[in-house]
Amino acid sequence: MKDVKEKICKCSLCGNLPKLTENSMQFGTTNFVIIGESPAKDGWIESKKAFYNTSGKLQATGKVLEKLLNNIGLSIDNIYFTECCKCIIEDRNKLEKCSLNCMPILTEQLNNIPCDTILTMGLHPTQAILQTKIKKFADYVGKEFDVILGNRKYTLIPIYHPSPLNPKGYKDNVPIFNKIKENSF
């Protein structure tokens, strides 16, 4: 993964944005990986641990995701996690382009972990991996898609972003996580 860090540091496709380099992948014990949109400026770029702040406390999105994971006997500390974009994207209008720019790096990361199922948190990582423009994200959430990235085949399952600001972030993700538990993804 040292090569990945170097590629992230050298990349300038999205301009001179701050990047998540030290810990661009959280390693876990699950057979799935969760992919977020882009690192938050006050998130794990500073704390070096996904979903935690520098005081070691779960951030708001982490609390919702932790609750979902607890429902299936897991915690944030068990999961593989990375971001689709490796830069901190404050202008959400740039997420689509930056997600596509980072696909080669994301693919390399995914091809180097033992996961065969990908859960995408929200629209932009889902669009980037499926390589399609999505008009209505709700039509994709919870469905399974076979995708090939690099030299591997994955099952992709989009989920609603577990932000506490998203009214679907917890309640509409519960059935998806229950399905994940039943199918042992």
N, C-alpha and C positions, 0 to 999 in steps of 0.2 A: 504494500500500500504506500510505500515511500514514493514510488513513481507517480501515484495519484496526487499526492501532496505537491510534488514539484509541478505537475501539469496545472493544478489549481492555481498555484502561485504565479506561474508564467502566463496564464490566460488573460487576455485583454479584450475578448470579444464583446463584453458588456461595458467596456470602459474601465475606469480606474476605481471600481467599487471595492469596499472592504470585503475580504473573503474569509470563509470558514476553512481553515487549513489544518490546524493542529489535530483536531478530532473531527474529521469530516464524515466519519462513520462510527456509530456506536455498535459494538458487537454484543450479541446476545446468545440465547440458547434455543430460541424458537426456530421453526422451519419457515417462518415468514419474516418479511422485512416491511417496515412502514416507511413511506417516503413522504416527507413534508414538502412545502413549497420552497421556502427560502429561510435561512437563519434570521432570527430576530436580533436586532442590534444589542439588546440587553440579555440575550439568551446564551446558548452554549458556546458562542464565540468567545465569551468571557469566562463562563463557568467551567467549560471543557466537558460538560455532561448534559446531554439532551434533556430538555424540559425543566432544567433546574437553573436557578439564579446563582449569583456568586455567593450568596449566604447559605447555599445548600437546600433551599426550599423549592418545592415544586411550583412552577409558574401556573397560571390559570389554565392554559390549554393542557398542560401536563396533568393537572388534577382531573380534568374530564377524561383524558385518555387513560389515566391510572384507574379510574372507576370502571371504565369499559373493560380494561384488561383484568382487573380484579374479579369481574363477573365470570371470567373464564379461567380463573386460577393463575393469572400471570400478573406481572407488574412491569412498569417501565424499565426497570433494571434488567429484565429478562429478554428484552426485544432487540432485534437489529433495527437500526434507524439511521436514515440519512436524509438529506435534503436534495430535491431535484436541482435547484439552483445552489451554487456554491458561494454566491455573492449575497451580501445583504441588499435586498431589493426593497427600498422604501417606497418607490413609485410603482404601485401595483400594475400600472399600464405596461411596465417592462417585463412582467413575470412570464408572459407567453414567449417572447423572444429569448429571454435569458434561460428559460427552461429548455428550449430547443438547443441553445448554444452549449449547455452543460450535458446533453445526452451522451456524448462519447465518454465523458468522465464517469457519469452515473452508470453507464453500461459496464465499464471496467470494474467499478466497485461491486456491482451486483454479480458479475461473473467470478468474483473472488470470494464469495461467501456461500455457505451451503444451503441457502434458502431457495425454494422453488415457487413461493407465493409472494406476491407483492400487494400490499395495501397502499393505495395512494390517497393522501389526505387532501381532497379538493380537486378543483378543475384543472389547474395548470400542470401538475405532474401527470395527471391522467391523460390529458391531451398530448403531452410530450411523448409519453410512452406508447400510446395508441397511434401516434402520428396522424391525428385527425382533429379537425375543429369541431368542438362540441357546442351545440346550441342550447340544449337543456340537460344540465348535469344530472338532474334527478332520474333521467332515463338510463343512466349508466350505473348509478350507485347500487352496490350490492350484487351486481351481475358479475359473472366470471368471463374473462376474456383470455384466450390463449395468445401469448405474444412471444416473439423470439427477439432477444437482445444479445448482440454479439454471437456467441456460440452456444447459447442456452435457451431453453424453452421455459416460460414461466406462466403461472396463472395470475392474472391481474384482477383485483377486486377493488374498485373505487369505494371510498367511504366519505361521508361528510366530514369536513374539517371539524375536529373536536374543540373548537374555540367556544368558550362560554358565551360569546356574543352570537353564535350560530344556534338558532332555536332547534335545529335538527342535529346538532353536534353530539348530543348524548342519546336522546330518546330514539331517533331514527337509525342510529348506529347499533343499538342493542341487538336487534335481530341479526345483523350482519356478524357481529362478534359471537352470537350464539351458534350461527351456522359454521363459523370458523372452528369453534370448539367441537361441534358435532362431527365435522369432516376432518378434524385433526390437521388442518392446513398448517 
